[in-house]
Amino acid sequence: MDQRLARRHLLRLWLLLSCAVVTNWLGGSLTAGEKATTRLYLVGVGPGDPDLITLRALEVIKKAQVIFCTEGIQEKFAEELKGKEVIGGYWRLFPYYGKDPATLPAEERREAERIAERRKEFVTRLRQAVAAGKTVAILDHGDPLIYGPWAWCL
């Protein structure tokens, strides 16, 4: 019984020591630093009718400097997008994402390679805007992370 108790205490001591070592190793990364000014938002603008957009989505659009969205969204939210750098033409980018084009039939392979090139171009433009210190928003219908798998662009 004493051995089991000693093992338990030794295990607890080892865990505490491990936590202390990791905390010391991470140093200042556990403390709050300067607040980042650059932001990237994925914004759902509702299921179609512009009246269904949330107040939070409107706030994000208002403070964003660069907006990626479809031409349809540009038309529906023209007033809100005035004065913004609006970039379109980068939709239908997630078909074939994560698939090896070499495993696809020739016609699909060409389409997958074309989409992959557009996706790469999109991510480059997105990263350039963020690296320039701009607040960037990607607008899409519905919920961009549930019904439109936009997580790949992060």
Secondary structure, 3 states (H helix, E strand, C coil): CHHHHHHHHHHHHHHHHHHHHHHHHHHHHHCCCCCCCCCEEEEECECCCHHHCCHHHHHHHHHCCEEECCHHHHHHCHHHHCCCEEECCCCCCCCCCCCCHHHCCHHHHHHHHHHHHHHHHHHHHHHHHHHCCCCEEEEECECCCCCCCHHHHC
